[in-house]
Amino acid sequence: MRFQYDRKLTREEVAVHIFLSGASKRTSILSRLKETASKYDVKLAVNAMPFQSLALEGVVHSLAIVILDEPYREAHNSLIDKYLGVFDQVSVVFAFSNTAEMLLARPAIEILKALHNDKVNFLRPDRQFKCEQWVSDEKIIENSICDSIRIKFSPRNVGGLVHLTPKEKSFFRRASELYSERHLYHRSASDGYFLMRRDSGFLITATKTYKDKLVLDRITWVHAYDRASNTIFYTGEFLPSSDSVEVAILLAADKRIGAIIHTHASDRWPRNPSFSHLNVIAELPYGEPELGDCIAENVCRQSSDGFLIMREHGEIFWARGELADERLLHLLDIESEQRTYA
């Protein structure tokens, strides 16, 4: 059974293994990965390819990041199977000589994603020079945290249970329906979050929560965020969303916002040229205060409900006022129904 993120993993419980192909020309990524692992107290190992065997005794969750830096080939399927025989989660990094080559590989990659039930993450290229497309060092480094410990904040559970009102239940259920019906994610149905303000805090989906078939037990209640200690105080059975820091900062900056939905429908909005004017939130590491400041700065400029795109981090929809939950669901319904792009 996969780890449910009902608590923060310790250094001894999580293992991140990097496999760097000889074809890769990356020079500084290993030192940067080690710095990030040290910052967030993650055990990191660098291995030769192909590996023969590894001992992972005592490890609760293991991640392999396989940096191939070459186009997808059918022969890679058996290699991925080999890693899945050892690791709980596998991230694969390809590179392509042009867009056509990448799009040609996409159907096979989508089949593999479905076959392995979200245990394989194919990092989509986010950098381009002339025709070549590849995955940035920054995206790989972020993945080493996102697919391992997930949260960057210090969690403090203050106890108690989360009891949702009928209105709150209705919001989360309808958000889940729209998320599923419109397929508002690219990589995994666990991406993004649903949020509704409550008192001085907010209700938010827990980290690694599958939102296409949302279980309401995975709603947490965040009471406060202390920036000085980077601590999230919450109630619930599971850890709050890894994006809780950013939204805590946003909600503190704009007290009129009553509901937020964050999705990762990359083909529908971020990679759609028609919405380039909304791609205004700078590319910054997720789960950190600086991204929260940037989101707040841009959202607070908007006088009405709406949505903006975070570069390489999906889109954020918000609504203000007492009926924010109803207006937000209506906004998402209209935007996701009308806006398509292939």
Buried (B, 14 or more C-beta within 10 A) or exposed (E): EEBBBEEBBEEEBBBBBBBBBEEBEBEEBBEBBBEBBEEBEBBBEEBEBEBEEBEEEEBBBBBBBBBBBBBBEEEBBEBBBBBBEBBBBBBBBBBBBBEEBBEEBEEBBEEBBEEBEBBBBBBBBBBEEEEBBBBBBBBBBBBBBBBBBBBBBEBEBEEEEBEBEEEBEBBBEBBBBBBBEBBBBBBBBBBBBBBBBBEEBBBBBBBBBBBBEBBEBBBBBBBBBEEEEBBBBBBBBBBBBBBBBBBBBBBBBBEEBBBBBBBBBBEBBBBBEEBEEBBBBBBBBBBBBEBBBBBBBBBEEEEEBBBBBBBBBBBBBBBBEEEBBBBBBBBBBEBBEEBEBE
